[in-house]
Amino acid sequence: MKPHRLLKTFLLLLALFITTAAAANETADMVRYLDYRSLPRISDDPVEMTLPAAVLCKDPTPEFGPHVFCAAMHLYANQAALAAKAKGGDKVRYPIGSLFVKEKFERKEATAPMLITVMEKMSDKGQVEDWKFTMIRLSDRSVVAREHFKISCEDCHAKFSEHDFISSASDSLLSAFLKKQPPVPAVAKR
Ligand code: HEC
């Protein structure tokens, strides 16, 4: 083999190795979270975010610069969460396995989201720690490390104890979404 051919083959193999290694680094949870668009979307239009949450949406790593913060979001929730909200109403308690994903956009008009934040219910003791909190940067599908957060996810969400630690904003979105659903067809009686 000619030397430049050999180099080409080597580079190709190297590229393949790097891609496979990167893919293997994504845990099963990450892959599941990143598939959030297959879940029912609760918000119709992007919802403008409240200021504290918008500021916190800021990606703490320097590559985006200091001015990036998110202005709008979409909310997704899985069937387990929706069924619990439909049944529990104002006194909702989400079962283990409930999943919420907030998709964050830098501007309301933006089409590509920057980040997702995820809450998955892992235990059911009635405390904020029942939820696993994750923030994922979409540009490189990496988890944003917690040490970057000045206020922890749990500290802020602990305030939402009336809705099982889901924010009041999302709780209202869920109620509105469920109201619009067609009633479950009654099973025909014989
Ligand atoms: C300063 C308070 C605050 C902090 C800190 C915070 N959140 Fe939130 N979060 C909110 C608010 C308020 C909402 C409602 C939507 C909005 O206004 O953006 C929300 C919504 C969410 C939702 C959608 C479900 C719900 O409860 O509404 C998820 C998922 C979420 N946050 C995950 C996270 C994760 C993960 C972190 C840590 C990286 C985090 N949050 C940190 C305030 C906070």
Boltz pocket constraint, residues with backbone or C-beta under 6 A from the ligand:
constraints:
  - pocket:
      binder: B
      contacts: [[A, 48], [A, 49], [A, 50], [A, 52], [A, 53], [A, 54], [A, 56], [A, 73], [A, 75], [A, 100], [A, 101], [A, 102], [A, 117], [A, 118], [A, 119], [A, 133], [A, 134], [A, 135], [A, 149], [A, 151], [A, 152], [A, 153], [A, 154], [A, 155], [A, 156], [A, 157], [A, 165], [A, 166], [A, 167], [A, 168], [A, 169], [A, 170], [A, 171]]
      max_distance: 6.0
